[in-house]
Each structure stands twice: as structure tokens, then as C-alpha cells.
Amino acid sequence: MTEPTTETQLETELEALPVDAPVVGIVMGSKSDMPVMEKAAKELTDRGILNEIRVMSAHRDPDMVAEYAKNARMRGLKVIIAGAGLAAALPGVVAAHTDLPVIGVPLTSSMTVAGGLDALLSIAQMPPGVPVATVGVDNPKNAAALAARILNV
């Protein structure tokens, strides 16, 4: 008679199976952020890390952002990179709805203050319990490099 498989054993076996699902999610608040944020996707792809890109606004569609973040782990994501400018709420809102590591990328725009300082401070000044890593302004390539280190890839 064989011993029943425990849940921990099953999880370990499932983690060892190769899957073609993204492990890094890249989100941004506006389509206009795509040319900058695609650099994160390219860096991840160059490193062999599967990723996905989505546009969703923390201000215009907060329910979509919350659902994305809440379901991220279940869908196989392990890290989320969130790019945002101006008030830069997206990284913090994502972090508020997931326990996955979130990396914020402050972005500049035509209405930005002091070369993106507004976005940088918005992302860096998260309240206790809502951690968001922050990289330099308009530097999604570093966000991808940090995601790779978090994934130990």
C-alpha cells in the first residue's frame, strides 16, 4: 500500500513541471507608457523570463487593478512591475492587493514635475505594510533586472 501524497509534496512536484506561463507581470496606467515599459519586457525576454504586459489605471479602473493583483499568484506570477507617472498610484494599489513583490517604475510625462520627481516620491513613500521597491525614473530595464534577481534567475 502506498502512502497518500501530501499537499506539500504535490505542490513541490507541480512547481517542478515546466510551464509556459508568465512569471512577471508588467502593468502601466496608460497606453502612452508602453514605449518605455516595453523595455522591461525586452530585458526579461532577453533573460528568458516569461512576462505579460497590461494597461490598467489605478484611477480610472481600480476594480480591474485590484482583481489583477489579487489573482496574480494564482495565475503563476511571482513579481509585478508597475510603471506610473504623476501621482503614480498604480504600484501602491497593486501592492495593496497582493503579497507578491512589486517594483515601481516612476515615469515622466508632459505634465510631470521636476523630471519625474513627483512619481518617484509617490512610489517611494508607501505606508507601512505596503512595500514597493522603486527604481530610477524611466528605468524599467532596472526593474526587470531586479525582478530577475528576486526570481534568482
N, C-alpha and C positions, 0 to 999 in steps of 0.2 A: 504494500500500500504506500503510495507516495504522499509526501507531506503537502498540504494545501499551500498555494502561493500566497504570500502576504502582499499587502498593498505596497509596501516599500520595495519588495522585490520586483513587483510588476512595474512600478514607476522607474526603477533602475533599468530594467530591460527595455522599456519604452523609450527612455532617454538615449539609449544606445542605438536605436534604429535611425537610419538616415532619413531625413525628410526634406522636401523642397519647399519649406515654408519660410517666410521671412523671420529673422530673429531681431531685427532692428526696424522700428517704425520711425519714419520721418514725417513730421507734421508741420504745417505752417498756416498762418492766419489768412493769407491771401494768395491768389494766383500770381500776383506781381512779385512774390517772394521766390517763385520757382527757379529763376535763373541762378540765384545764389544758393538755395538749398539743394539743388541738384548736384552741387559739388560734394555734398556729404554722401549722396547715393553713389556717385562715381568712386569716391575713395573707398567706401565699403565694398562695392562691387570689385574694384581692383584688388582688394584684400580677400576676395572670395566669401564675403559675408552677405547673405541674402537680406534684402531690405524691401520696404514698401514706402511709397510716398502718398500722402493725403493732404488735401487742403481743407481746413476747418477752422472756423473763427470762434474764439472763446467768447466774443461779444455778440456775434450775430447768430450763432447756433451752439449755445452752451450745452444743450442736451446731447448733441452729436459728439462733442468733445468728451463729455462725461462717459457716454457709452463706449466710445473707442478706448478710453483709458481703463475702464472697468473690465473690459473683455480682452485686453491686450495679452495678458499672461495666458489665458485660456486658448488664445489663438497661436501661442508659441513665441510671442515677442519676449525679449529679455531686456531690451533697452529701448527707450524712446528719445529721439532727438526732436526738440520743438523750437522752431525759429519764429521770432516775432519782433515787430518793431513798435515804436511809440510806447504805449502803456505796457506792451509785452506781457499780457496776462496769460497767454497760451501755455507756456511752460509750467507756471504755477497751478493753473487749473488742471492740467494733465496730472501733475504730481499729487494734487489733492484727491484724485480718484484712482490712483494705482500705487502699489508698493514696489513697482519696478523702478530702476534708476532712470532719472530724467535729466537730459542735458539740454540746457537752454542756449540758443544762439541769438544774441541780440542783433537786430537788423536795422540798417539805416533806410531812410526813405526821404522823399522830398519834403516831408513835414517834420523830420526828426530834429531833435535838439542836440546841439554840441556834438555832431558826428556820431550819434547813436548812444550817447551817454544816458539818455532817458530810458532806452530799452535795457541797457546794461544794468543800471541801478534797479529797474523793476524786476529783472530776473534774479539778480544777486541778493536782493533784500526780501527773501521769503520768510514768512513767520516760522517760529519753532514747530517742528513736526511736519513741515512741507519742504523737504530738501530738494533743491535743484542745483545741479552742477552748472557752471557758467563758463563759456569760452569767450574769446575775444569777439568784438563787433565784426559782423560779416565774415566769420571764420568757421563755416560748417565743416571744413576739412579737419580742423582740430576736434570738433565734436565727434566726427567719425573715428578719428584716431583714439579718442578717449573711450568711445563705445567698444572698439576693438580690444583695448586694454581691460575694460570691465569684463568682456567676454573671454578674456585670456586667449585671444587668437593672434 
